[in-house]
Amino acid sequence: MTEHDRFPASVAQRGKGLLRTFDEAGVLTAADVHVALRLGKLGGESDEAALFAVALAVRAVRAGSVCLDMTRLRDVTADEDVDLDALPWPDDDAVLEAVRRSPLVLGSEAGPLRPILMIDTADGPLLYLQRYYLQERTIRDVLADRARSAPEVDVEAVAAALDRYFPGSEPPDRQRIAAAVAATAWTTVIAGGPGTGKTHTVARILALLQSVHGPHLRLGLAAPTGKAAARLRESVEAQSEELGLQNVPGAMTVHRLLGWRPGRSRFRHDAHNRLPYDVVVVDETSMVSSTMMSRLLAAMRSDARLILVGDPDQLTSVDAGAVLADLVARPVTGPVPDVVTHLIARDLADDLPGDGPERALGTRERRRLAAGIVRLSRGRRFGGAIADLAVAVRDGDADTAIDLLRAQPPGIEFHPDSAPDSVDRDVVTTARAVVAAADTGDAAAALTALERHRILCAHREGPRGVRQWSARAAERIGADRGSFLDEETWYVGRPLLITVNDHDNRVYNGDTGVVVSDGDGGVVAAFARGDRPLLVHPSRLSSAVSVHAMTIHRSQGSQYDIVSVVLPDDTSSLLTRELLYTAVTRAKSVVRVLGSEDAVRSGVRRRVLRASGLRRDPGTPVGRDG
């Protein structure tokens, strides 16, 4: 047996003891071990327990956390066949003490290098790589600075504008409340599930601000992805004429908003060159990482309004951080500003209904207004059983979710044992409708038909992954047409997925489209863009693939009439409450769940645990002045 056979590339060759054991078990990776060992060498640290904690901190960032919660060292995932309890975990207190006295935290005679920070908080110590602590501190400090003052407003003018843009609304109207907060605060967070009217509210806020301050206000619209930015722009533009909204800018990614420069680590706009906008709106904020949020906040003028919009219960950024969820959940101190209380007095009345979708604001909800946080509650995309299932999943109520699935009321199908014929029927029916419209060159109708049904999977690979289900769907469609679908050709009716942002052609990562006839014997690729589809010649598309199924992650921000959700085994670490909630809430009329009850229960119970300090008091750095 060769050395290579004994120690594969996935195992760190220099790792020993705990590092080697946990690397071989799949808890750590070679990269985690190498970073810990390198920092140990540079900082003069050789203690095994301390280096183990550093490796876990690196792993935590890789898994989406900003830091390592030292009270939850064993909350890690590994391969399905790994018995975590059987591993030789060191004593938690011993690890903690080793870190507290580590030169990586305290510094040493070898030099001032202190790349690791231990922060003592009331809820336990947190271990940070320095970069991520500084990012989190930036977020915390900038938001605190922005909360110390408020814009000067003409209260009566704002009140009149609220009545104009929210006519006939019955209290408590949370959309109106959000507009009142946005008009009177530098920072506003508008949270809400799918179909609760977030972008509807944003358009009215922008119109209100223009009516009070004039159409000269410089507006910046952004989102973490090109697809989300395009949807935001379309939504605002669609309402602009009705609202009298002027000078609506094109939306862009947060990277482009900040002035991303290829090949450079710094953005054009930062703390020394602020963004020029008077109002910045960021949609789909749940997908914004800690890194990008810190850079955005650092680049904001202190006298510019920032409106963060998103669903904190959906899947978070693929990078470290869950900033929106942290902001919504963090403790709030201080009173609600008097001006806000005055503007929404009718919405705070004591005699409002105590239940229902628009029930009276509770104590916690009222308290969050002091931090500019408003959560919309009335779903307008779907209702009935789908809404009930979504709420059960969101709230972690596995029993209710299972009861709903077993009962299969209108709008819900549950198939725990096998793939039903109804999936194949919907695949074929949808494809027929797409082709019928595409053949005539009716791009709008083809795009509408494409959104009738979508297969969503947690995994890309495996028997329950996107690749397998895409092949199955293509086979069924080909059999119905009587011909094999050649996915290397631009056949009429081919469903497309863009995988890379292409600003020149105005198509973005995650965009879906369809190939349609151009009426002259050729074809064009059509993408939804409001009332008029965007048409691009296929030869100009370098990153388009066929999409007969897609990952749940890819589906964020989209909606379909019918959704078939293919769940993995209950042991899959990807199967989380956030993933299941996102999948369920993509459906407008029917959600079809293909998976076992065990998988559903596992998904509802398993949360994405992303450690951060934003939900806690700032805490005290160990061995440092602050």
KOLKETOR-409745 format. One line per 2 residues: number of its first residue (from 0); their letters; for each residue x, y, z of C-alpha. Coordinates in Angstrom, 3 decimals, padded with zeros to 6 digits. Each point is the difference from the previous one (the first is absolute). Layout:
BEGIN
NUM	A	X:Y:Z; ...
// end
This chain:
BEGIN
0	MT	000.000:000.000:000.000; 001.414:003.382:-000.996
2	EH	000.028:003.117:002.126; -002.574:001.511:-002.394
4	DR	-002.299:-002.975:000.503; 000.223:000.299:003.763
6	FP	-000.577:003.746:000.081; -002.224:001.343:-002.818
8	AS	000.204:003.612:-001.133; -003.086:000.826:002.025
10	VA	001.935:-000.650:003.236; 002.540:002.515:001.242
12	QR	003.438:-001.653:-000.067; 001.406:002.135:002.829
14	GK	-002.931:-000.462:002.337; 000.510:-002.071:003.139
16	GL	-002.032:-000.998:003.019; -003.428:001.599:000.195
18	LR	000.443:001.818:-003.303; 000.837:-003.189:-001.879
20	TF	-002.788:-002.005:001.687; -002.720:002.529:-000.711
22	DE	001.313:000.599:-003.515; -000.142:-003.698:-000.829
24	AG	-003.504:-000.182:001.527; -001.271:002.718:-002.343
26	VL	-000.717:002.562:002.716; 002.939:002.137:-001.125
28	TA	001.544:000.339:-003.442; 003.615:000.218:-000.991
30	AD	-000.478:003.742:-000.560; -001.273:000.492:003.572
32	VH	003.013:-001.838:001.379; 002.531:001.805:-002.193
34	VA	-001.309:003.450:000.998; 000.096:-000.898:003.705
36	LR	003.536:-001.369:-000.242; 001.221:002.987:-002.006
38	LG	-001.445:002.477:002.490; 001.493:-002.041:002.832
40	KL	003.456:000.160:-001.586; -000.229:003.737:-000.655
42	GG	-001.366:000.800:003.456; 002.031:-002.415:002.089
44	ES	-002.869:-002.318:000.974; 000.507:-003.767:000.286
46	DE	-002.715:-000.986:002.478; -002.124:-002.715:-001.604
48	AA	-003.275:001.154:001.585; 000.501:003.605:-001.096
50	LF	000.858:-000.997:-003.576; -003.041:-002.274:-000.055
52	AV	-002.203:002.974:000.936; 001.599:002.124:-002.732
54	AL	-000.681:-002.744:-002.564; -003.629:-000.149:001.161
56	AV	-000.223:003.800:-000.358; 001.259:-000.247:-003.595
58	RA	-002.500:-002.781:-000.627; -002.799:002.124:001.516
60	VR	000.635:002.794:-002.511; 000.068:-002.523:-002.829
62	AG	-003.376:-001.288:001.222; -001.524:003.496:-000.014
64	SV	000.584:001.230:003.551; 001.841:003.203:000.792
66	CL	001.608:-001.496:003.119; 000.222:-003.131:002.123
68	DM	-002.359:-000.235:002.966; 002.231:-001.502:002.692
70	TR	-003.056:-001.398:001.808; -000.924:-002.101:-003.064
72	LR	003.270:-001.535:-001.133; -001.684:-003.279:-000.877
74	DV	-002.768:001.486:-002.156; 001.665:-001.056:-003.234
76	TA	-000.974:-002.123:-002.973; 001.950:-002.821:-001.561
78	DE	-000.457:-002.903:-002.375; -003.089:-002.093:000.605
80	DV	001.974:-003.001:001.253; 001.969:001.986:002.595
82	DL	-000.939:-000.527:003.628; 000.800:003.411:001.453
84	DA	-000.514:-001.204:003.555; 002.680:-002.669:-000.474
86	LP	002.683:002.551:-000.886; 002.552:000.990:002.685
88	WP	-001.368:003.453:000.695; 002.207:001.929:002.405
90	DD	-001.506:001.466:003.156; -001.848:003.205:-000.931
92	DA	001.368:001.909:003.016; 003.541:-001.081:-000.824
94	VL	-000.389:001.276:-003.581; -001.411:003.279:001.261
96	EA	002.867:000.548:002.456; 002.566:-000.900:-002.654
98	VR	-001.422:002.664:-002.284; -000.142:002.603:002.771
100	RS	003.738:-000.328:000.637; 000.960:-000.460:-003.643
102	PL	002.541:002.415:-001.513; -002.306:000.078:-003.057
104	VL	-002.443:001.869:002.243; 002.348:001.772:002.430
106	GS	003.057:000.560:-002.160; 003.503:-001.161:000.899
108	EA	003.651:000.942:000.100; 000.259:-001.347:-003.520
110	GP	-001.959:002.957:-001.275; -003.283:001.940:000.081
112	LR	-001.883:-002.411:-002.260; -003.390:-000.746:001.578
114	PI	-002.181:-001.402:-002.769; -002.587:-001.566:002.331
116	LM	-002.414:001.872:002.250; -001.863:-001.413:002.971
118	ID	-003.062:002.076:000.885; -001.669:-000.581:003.362
120	TA	-003.758:000.610:-000.225; -002.823:-000.508:002.472
122	DG	-000.999:-003.137:-001.953; 003.465:-001.495:-000.130
124	PL	003.313:000.570:-001.784; 000.360:000.327:-003.774
126	LY	003.176:-000.729:-001.957; 000.646:002.115:-003.123
128	LQ	002.488:000.144:-002.798; 000.962:003.668:000.183
130	RY	-001.354:000.926:-003.441; -003.521:-001.109:000.839
132	YL	000.002:001.676:003.388; 000.938:003.298:-001.642
134	QE	-002.789:-000.435:-002.558; -002.552:-000.675:002.717
136	RT	001.224:002.957:002.026; -000.372:002.226:-003.061
138	IR	-003.609:-001.132:-000.434; -000.766:000.545:003.664
140	DV	001.746:003.383:000.253; -001.423:001.485:-003.213
142	LA	-003.548:-001.025:000.870; 000.422:001.450:003.496
144	DR	001.319:003.279:-001.423; -002.878:000.228:-002.460
146	AR	-002.517:-000.617:002.801; 001.276:002.938:002.087
148	SA	-001.691:002.541:-002.260; -002.999:000.239:-002.272
150	PE	-000.803:001.945:-003.151; -001.891:003.250:000.310
152	VD	-003.442:-000.471:-001.510; -003.192:001.952:-000.469
154	VE	-002.258:-002.212:002.089; -003.212:001.313:-001.508
156	AV	001.336:-000.480:-003.529; 000.968:-003.580:000.845
158	AA	-003.434:-000.644:001.529; -001.708:001.306:-003.134
160	AL	002.254:-002.143:-002.211; -000.795:-003.081:002.074
162	DR	-003.699:000.597:-000.582; 000.643:000.522:-003.720
164	YF	002.033:-003.154:-000.587; -001.876:-002.274:002.399
166	PG	-003.610:001.073:-000.557; -002.750:-001.854:001.782
168	SE	002.388:-002.254:001.887; -001.329:-001.455:003.214
170	PP	002.141:000.015:003.132; 002.297:-001.559:000.779
172	DR	001.467:000.425:-003.484; 003.595:-001.147:000.254
174	QR	000.862:001.238:-003.475; -001.088:003.481:001.034
176	IA	001.944:-000.371:003.257; 003.119:-000.943:-001.975
178	AA	-000.403:003.111:-002.145; -000.372:002.195:003.089
180	VA	003.171:-001.462:001.504; 001.947:000.381:-003.266
182	AT	-001.054:003.645:-000.253; 001.269:000.806:003.482
184	AW	003.104:-002.185:000.492; 003.371:-000.380:-001.677
186	TT	-000.189:-003.810:000.082; -003.079:-002.152:-000.573
188	VI	-000.293:-003.784:-000.109; -003.086:-001.364:-001.769
190	AG	-000.334:-003.723:000.644; -002.680:-002.305:-001.290
192	GP	-000.747:-003.304:-001.634; -000.792:-000.572:-003.681
194	GT	-002.913:001.983:-001.326; -000.281:002.350:002.973
196	GK	000.485:003.047:-002.240; 003.595:000.959:000.728
198	TH	000.800:001.524:-003.407; -003.539:001.436:-000.157
200	TV	000.853:001.826:003.208; 003.422:001.076:-001.258
202	AR	-001.483:001.655:-003.090; -002.404:001.977:002.180
204	IL	002.757:001.007:002.380; 002.028:001.391:-002.889
206	AL	-003.033:001.867:-001.333; -000.711:001.368:003.475
208	LQ	003.568:001.210:000.444; -000.088:001.712:-003.387
210	SV	-003.307:001.664:000.788; 001.411:001.372:003.271
212	HG	003.566:000.818:-001.065; -000.300:000.440:-003.765
214	PH	000.764:-002.131:-003.083; 003.686:000.968:000.156
216	LR	000.695:-002.691:002.607; 002.747:-002.292:-001.237
218	LG	-001.237:-003.587:000.261; 002.168:-003.105:000.088
220	LA	-001.674:-003.388:-000.488; 002.020:-003.150:000.612
222	AP	-000.173:-003.701:000.775; 002.604:-002.716:000.591
224	TG	-000.547:-001.639:-003.407; -000.655:001.308:-003.478
226	KA	-003.227:-001.976:-000.180; -001.316:001.522:003.227
228	AA	001.070:003.476:-001.124; -001.873:-000.398:-003.281
230	RL	-003.162:-001.070:001.861; 000.272:002.976:002.347
232	RE	000.340:002.409:-002.911; -002.939:-001.546:-001.847
234	SV	-002.223:000.123:003.081; 000.744:003.658:000.714
236	EA	-000.287:001.032:-003.657; -003.346:-001.802:-000.336
238	QS	-001.436:002.191:002.764; 001.756:003.264:-000.859
240	EE	-002.675:001.434:-002.295; -002.812:-000.744:002.464
242	LG	001.952:001.559:002.866; 001.488:002.928:-001.906
244	LQ	003.468:-001.293:000.805; 002.652:001.828:-002.026
246	NV	003.595:-000.651:-000.977; -000.101:-003.688:000.839
248	PG	003.559:-001.305:-000.360; 001.066:-003.360:-001.280
250	AM	000.597:-002.472:002.820; 003.393:-001.693:000.301
252	TV	001.836:-002.519:002.112; 001.465:001.174:003.297
254	HR	003.439:-000.599:-001.508; -000.722:002.393:-002.869
256	LL	-001.613:002.519:002.349; 003.237:000.130:001.999
258	GW	002.109:000.222:-003.160; 001.556:-003.424:-000.285
260	RP	003.230:000.058:-001.997; 001.185:-003.309:-001.449
262	GR	003.373:-001.062:001.318; -000.108:002.354:002.967
264	SR	-000.877:-000.738:003.598; -001.524:003.426:000.711
266	FR	-003.207:001.526:-001.282; -000.201:003.478:-001.481
268	HD	-002.356:001.101:002.772; 001.031:-000.435:003.621
270	AH	000.385:002.032:003.206; 002.202:002.485:-001.867
272	NR	-002.148:000.287:-003.140; -003.636:-000.285:000.991
274	LP	-002.875:-001.078:-002.202; -001.667:003.021:-001.658
276	YD	-003.605:-001.119:000.635; -002.570:001.599:002.310
278	VV	-001.963:-003.253:000.284; 001.395:-003.523:-000.391
280	VV	-002.306:-003.022:-000.198; 001.414:-003.520:000.262
282	DE	-002.401:-002.819:-000.849; 000.485:-003.681:000.924
284	TS	002.206:001.084:002.889; -000.092:-003.511:001.473
286	MV	002.554:-000.958:-002.666; 002.419:002.816:000.874
288	SS	003.097:-001.263:001.812; 001.668:001.595:002.993
290	TM	002.870:001.122:-002.219; -002.223:001.793:-002.490
292	MS	-002.228:001.542:002.675; 002.992:001.450:001.815
294	RL	001.291:001.520:-003.238; -003.411:001.396:-000.908
296	LA	-000.514:001.600:003.405; 003.499:001.465:000.021
298	AM	-000.733:001.634:-003.368; -003.348:001.528:001.050
300	RS	-000.233:003.726:000.654; -001.278:000.723:003.487
302	DA	-002.742:002.191:-001.504; -001.247:-002.603:-002.493
304	RL	-002.892:-002.356:000.627; 000.653:-003.738:-000.139
306	IL	-002.909:-002.412:-000.484; 000.799:-003.702:000.420
308	VG	-002.659:-002.386:-001.316; -000.263:-003.770:000.206
310	DP	-001.265:-003.167:001.648; 002.101:-000.973:003.039
312	DQ	-001.468:-003.518:-000.008; 001.295:-000.903:-003.456
314	LT	003.387:-001.394:-000.907; 002.859:002.302:000.839
316	SV	003.135:001.050:-001.844; 002.305:-002.714:-001.300
318	DA	002.788:001.948:001.703; 000.417:000.640:003.706
320	GA	-002.740:001.816:001.833; -003.776:000.189:000.353
322	VL	-000.184:003.750:000.434; -003.699:000.554:-000.679
324	AD	-001.087:-002.731:002.411; 002.421:001.382:002.591
326	LV	-001.311:003.554:-000.362; -003.607:-001.113:000.367
328	AR	000.787:-002.150:003.043; 002.507:002.235:001.815
330	PV	-001.036:001.673:003.273; -001.496:003.471:-000.317
332	TG	000.308:002.745:002.580; -001.459:003.454:000.167
334	PV	-003.458:001.383:-000.704; -001.838:000.297:-003.282
336	PD	000.581:003.536:-001.318; -002.866:002.379:000.731
338	VV	-000.353:000.913:-003.660; -000.575:-003.652:-000.927
340	TH	-002.505:-000.438:002.815; -001.859:003.072:-001.252
342	LI	-000.114:-001.148:-003.624; -001.210:-003.523:000.783
344	AR	-002.214:000.803:003.005; -002.982:-001.669:-001.673
346	DL	002.053:-003.177:-000.512; 000.896:-000.153:003.691
348	AD	-003.552:000.342:001.332; -000.950:-002.331:002.854
350	DL	-003.291:-001.131:-001.554; 001.473:-001.652:-003.132
352	PG	-000.579:-003.714:-000.715; 002.122:-002.375:002.022
354	DG	000.308:-002.783:-002.543; -000.045:-000.649:-003.747
356	PE	002.587:000.904:-002.642; -000.168:003.684:000.877
358	RA	-000.308:-000.305:003.745; 001.017:002.837:002.294
360	LG	003.689:000.645:000.505; 001.375:-001.974:002.919
362	TR	002.431:001.299:002.596; 003.067:-001.352:-001.800
364	ER	-001.195:001.375:-003.331; -000.500:003.455:001.490
366	RR	003.405:-000.107:001.638; 001.703:-000.807:-003.318
368	LA	-001.389:003.200:-001.496; 002.605:001.824:002.101
370	AG	002.670:-001.676:-002.145; -001.851:000.715:-003.239
372	IV	-001.097:-003.629:-000.437; -003.424:-000.803:-001.452
374	RL	-001.177:-003.496:-000.824; -002.751:-000.325:-002.627
376	SR	-002.419:-002.809:000.722; -002.833:-000.217:-002.500
378	GR	000.912:-002.464:-002.756; -001.440:000.848:-003.404
380	RF	001.732:-002.632:-002.166; -001.722:-003.018:001.470
382	GG	-002.267:-000.965:002.860; -001.823:-002.958:001.414
384	AI	001.906:-003.213:000.509; 003.254:001.194:-001.595
386	AD	000.131:002.945:002.372; -000.788:-002.286:002.951
388	LA	002.785:-002.374:-001.018; 002.470:002.856:-000.457
390	VA	-000.810:001.375:003.467; 000.371:-003.448:001.590
392	VR	003.408:-000.463:-001.614; 001.114:003.532:000.868
394	DG	-001.031:-000.446:003.625; 001.648:-003.421:000.317
396	DA	-003.298:-001.819:000.554; 000.770:-003.394:-001.545
398	DT	-003.185:-001.675:001.274; -002.274:002.574:-001.645
400	AI	002.020:-000.161:-003.215; -000.335:-003.791:-000.112
402	DL	-003.734:000.162:000.796; -000.527:002.421:-002.889
404	LR	001.986:-002.167:-002.390; -001.868:-003.148:001.026
406	AQ	-003.390:001.696:-000.390; 000.943:001.323:-003.466
408	PP	-002.523:002.848:-000.067; -000.444:001.953:-003.252
410	GI	003.369:001.479:-000.913; 002.132:-002.708:001.644
412	EF	001.163:-003.386:-001.284; 002.173:-002.392:001.966
414	HP	001.767:-003.005:-001.507; 002.281:-001.662:002.541
416	DS	000.605:-003.248:-001.860; 000.432:000.604:-003.713
418	AP	-000.003:002.592:-002.726; -003.609:000.467:-001.106
420	DS	-001.250:000.081:-003.554; -001.251:003.532:000.693
422	VD	003.594:001.304:-000.169; 000.482:-001.460:-003.470
424	RD	-003.382:001.326:-001.106; 000.856:003.510:001.166
426	VV	003.414:-000.196:-001.660; -001.550:-001.020:-003.334
428	TT	-002.980:002.379:000.230; 002.275:002.929:000.780
430	AR	002.361:-000.872:-002.855; -002.907:-000.258:-002.461
432	AV	-001.272:003.446:000.970; 003.503:001.473:-000.255
434	VA	000.582:-001.482:-003.463; -003.436:001.042:-001.256
436	AA	000.726:003.628:000.850; 003.673:-000.137:-001.004
438	DT	-000.845:-001.396:-003.441; -002.100:003.081:-000.762
440	GD	002.671:002.366:001.322; -002.169:001.088:002.942
442	AA	002.830:000.471:002.479; -002.179:001.425:002.796
444	AA	-002.393:-002.965:-000.129; 002.899:-002.478:-000.138
446	LT	001.604:001.567:003.080; -003.312:-000.044:001.854
448	AL	-000.483:-003.673:-000.890; 003.521:-000.768:001.210
450	ER	-000.951:001.138:003.490; -002.939:-002.412:000.243
452	HR	002.029:-002.787:001.607; 003.498:-000.407:001.370
454	IL	001.902:-002.928:001.563; 002.141:001.121:002.940
456	CA	002.722:-002.128:001.626; 002.273:000.480:002.987
458	HR	003.002:-001.624:-001.687; 001.551:000.320:-003.438
460	EG	001.200:-003.598:-000.152; -001.271:-003.367:001.148
462	PR	-003.238:-001.917:-000.568; -002.077:002.870:001.407
464	GV	002.074:002.793:-001.506; -000.441:002.480:-002.833
466	RQ	002.044:-001.950:-002.541; -002.092:-003.175:000.417
468	WS	-003.343:001.799:-000.052; 000.973:002.176:-002.951
470	AR	000.873:-003.140:-001.975; -003.309:-001.574:000.999
472	AA	-001.967:003.084:-001.073; 001.864:000.264:-003.314
474	ER	-000.713:-003.672:-000.685; -003.733:000.454:000.657
476	IG	-000.185:003.115:-002.180; 001.932:-001.702:-002.802
478	AD	-002.265:-003.048:000.129; -003.049:002.247:-000.248
480	RG	001.452:001.779:-003.030; 001.222:-003.195:-001.568
482	SF	003.588:001.195:-000.215; 003.103:000.198:002.168
484	LD	000.706:003.421:001.566; 003.481:001.058:-001.029
486	EE	001.001:002.467:002.716; 002.960:001.146:-002.086
488	TW	-002.353:001.586:-002.552; -002.248:003.047:000.185
490	YV	-003.266:-001.834:-000.549; -003.291:001.923:000.231
492	GR	-001.405:-000.272:003.493; 003.326:-000.737:001.688
494	PL	-000.106:001.351:003.580; 003.142:001.930:000.924
496	LI	001.871:000.900:003.158; 002.711:002.657:000.044
498	TV	002.901:-000.940:002.279; 002.256:003.083:-000.258
500	ND	-000.807:003.715:000.035; 000.207:001.501:-003.480
502	HD	-000.500:003.746:000.304; 000.549:000.643:-003.703
504	NR	-003.001:-002.149:-000.906; -001.966:000.964:003.145
506	VY	-000.372:-003.600:001.175; 001.048:-001.062:003.459
508	NG	000.904:-003.048:002.027; -003.267:-001.774:000.857
510	DT	-002.060:001.467:-002.862; -002.283:-002.514:-001.709
512	GV	-001.154:000.303:-003.583; -001.167:-001.964:-002.998
514	VV	000.995:-000.399:-003.655; -002.723:001.300:-002.354
516	SD	-000.435:000.322:-003.762; 000.974:003.355:-001.466
518	GD	-002.510:-000.368:-002.854; 002.696:-000.182:-002.694
520	GG	001.135:-003.572:000.439; 002.373:000.827:002.811
522	VV	-000.244:000.123:003.795; 000.619:002.436:002.827
524	AA	000.306:-000.457:003.746; -002.707:001.834:001.964
526	FA	000.260:001.169:003.615; -002.717:001.588:002.117
528	RG	000.404:003.767:000.354; -003.298:001.536:001.062
530	DR	-002.548:000.379:-002.790; 002.546:-000.368:-002.800
532	PL	002.291:-003.078:000.021; 003.693:000.449:-000.621
534	LV	001.074:-001.755:-003.220; 003.605:-001.121:-000.470
536	HP	001.492:-001.985:-002.853; 001.170:-003.369:001.366
538	SR	003.480:000.461:-001.488; 000.568:002.828:002.483
540	LS	-000.760:-002.190:003.030; 003.108:-001.616:001.404
542	SA	-001.396:-001.259:003.289; -003.444:-001.463:-000.757
544	VS	-000.956:-003.570:000.942; -003.274:-001.893:-000.236
546	VH	-002.157:000.147:003.125; -002.515:-002.805:000.411
548	AM	000.667:000.018:003.755; 001.953:002.317:002.269
550	TI	001.308:000.240:003.551; -002.139:001.608:002.661
552	HR	002.792:002.538:000.509; -000.329:001.077:-003.633
554	SQ	-003.748:000.444:000.352; 000.197:002.777:002.603
556	GS	-001.978:003.009:-001.108; -001.993:-001.959:-002.609
558	QY	-003.513:-001.392:000.089; -001.847:-002.732:-001.894
560	DI	-003.571:-001.192:-000.197; 000.973:-003.548:000.977
562	VS	003.184:-001.035:001.765; 001.239:-003.578:000.346
564	VV	002.469:-000.106:002.895; 002.346:-002.997:-000.035
566	LP	001.372:-000.527:003.508; 003.235:-001.878:000.695
568	DD	000.446:-002.592:002.725; -000.571:001.215:003.515
570	TS	003.755:-000.204:000.683; 000.886:002.686:-002.546
572	SL	001.628:003.017:001.618; -001.493:002.197:-002.741
574	LT	-003.520:-000.832:001.158; -000.840:002.884:002.325
576	RE	-003.027:001.972:001.124; 001.088:002.936:-002.133
578	LL	000.365:-002.192:-003.082; -003.417:-001.617:000.456
580	YT	-001.679:003.340:000.700; 001.546:001.519:-003.114
582	AV	-001.171:-002.939:-002.129; -003.574:000.033:001.317
584	TR	-000.367:003.737:-000.467; 000.922:-000.145:-003.694
586	AK	-003.462:-001.463:-000.765; -003.028:002.134:-000.807
588	SV	-002.680:-002.695:-000.345; 001.442:-003.484:000.674
590	VR	003.035:-001.266:001.891; 000.851:-003.669:-000.533
592	VL	002.435:-001.523:002.502; 001.911:-003.131:-001.028
594	GS	001.761:-001.422:003.018; -000.442:-001.957:003.198
596	ED	-001.588:001.219:003.207; 003.391:-000.417:001.634
598	AV	001.489:002.357:-002.583; -002.711:002.592:000.650
600	RS	000.467:-000.225:003.780; 003.769:000.225:-000.376
602	GV	-000.320:003.036:-002.250; -002.400:001.812:002.321
604	RR	002.143:-000.664:003.070; 003.441:000.680:-001.495
606	RV	000.760:003.706:-000.120; 002.827:001.830:-001.674
608	LR	002.009:000.896:003.095; 002.158:002.920:-000.969
610	AS	001.842:001.386:002.954; 000.516:003.764:000.226
612	GL	000.235:002.716:002.566; -002.582:002.315:-001.536
614	RR	-002.818:-001.529:002.025; 001.917:000.576:003.238
616	DP	001.389:002.878:001.976; 003.395:001.115:-001.352
618	GT	001.950:-001.890:002.662; 003.599:000.442:001.139
620	PV	003.099:-001.042:-001.994; 002.305:-002.232:002.032
622	GR	003.431:001.552:000.517; -000.772:003.143:-001.967
624	DG	-001.140:003.532:000.600; -002.896:-000.265:-002.496
// end
